[in-house]
């Protein structure tokens, strides 16, 4: 049985994009190059509620590419993926 993570409230689930270590022309990139922390949105929660209990939807949708903070968020490992 496959496990699924479903975000609640205004949270999103992001899968980190690992940059390639080689270019299309075959040039190997050193590991010291600055890495851009980016990820792909996998799942989106329904949103938060305001004081009147009205739903405020999340503006992102599945498939969007987002930038990740270096020390923010919560890392989760499910199987082989982080």
N, C-alpha and C positions, 0 to 999 in steps of 0.2 A: 504494500500500500504506500502510495506517495504522500509525503508530508507537505503541508502548505502553511505558509505564514500569511495571515490576513491582518493588515493594519487596522487599528481602530481610531476613531475620532479624526483628527486632522494630521495623522502621521502618514508617511509614505515608506515604501520598501524599495531600496535602490540596490542594483547589482553593479559593483565596481567594474569599470572598463580598464583592462590591462593594456597599456600601450605596446605596440609591436617592438621587438628588439632589432628588427631588420627592416630597411626601407624596401620599396618595390623594386629598386634597381640592384639590391643585394648588398648595400652598405650596412655594416653592423654598427649599431648605436651603442655607445658606452653606457653603463648603468649609472654614471654620474650625471647624466643629463637631467635637468629639472623635469619632474613628472607632474603632469596636470591631473589633479584629483577630479576625475569626472566619473559619472555613472549613468546607468539607464534605469528609469523608473519602471519597476516590475508590477507594483500594486499600490493603490491609493485608497485611503480610508474615506468614509463618507463625508467627513467635515466636522467642524465644531459647532456648538450651539451658543447663541448670544443670550442676553438677559431675558428676552421674551421667548426663549426656547425655539427660535427660528434657526433652521439649519444654514450654516455658512459653508458652502461647498469649497473643496480644495481646488485651486486654479490649475494644478498640474494634472496630466493624464498619463496613462500607461504608454510607454514608448518614448517619452520625452527624455532628453539628455540634460543632466544637471551637473553643476559644480559642487563638490563636496568640501566641507571645511576639514582642515587637517586634524583637529582634535575634537570635532563635534560628532554628534550622533552616537548610536549604539551599534557595535559590530555584532553580527549574528552569523554563526556558521551552521548551515544545514546541509549535511552530507559533505560533498567536496567543495561546495560554493560558499563564498563569504558575502 
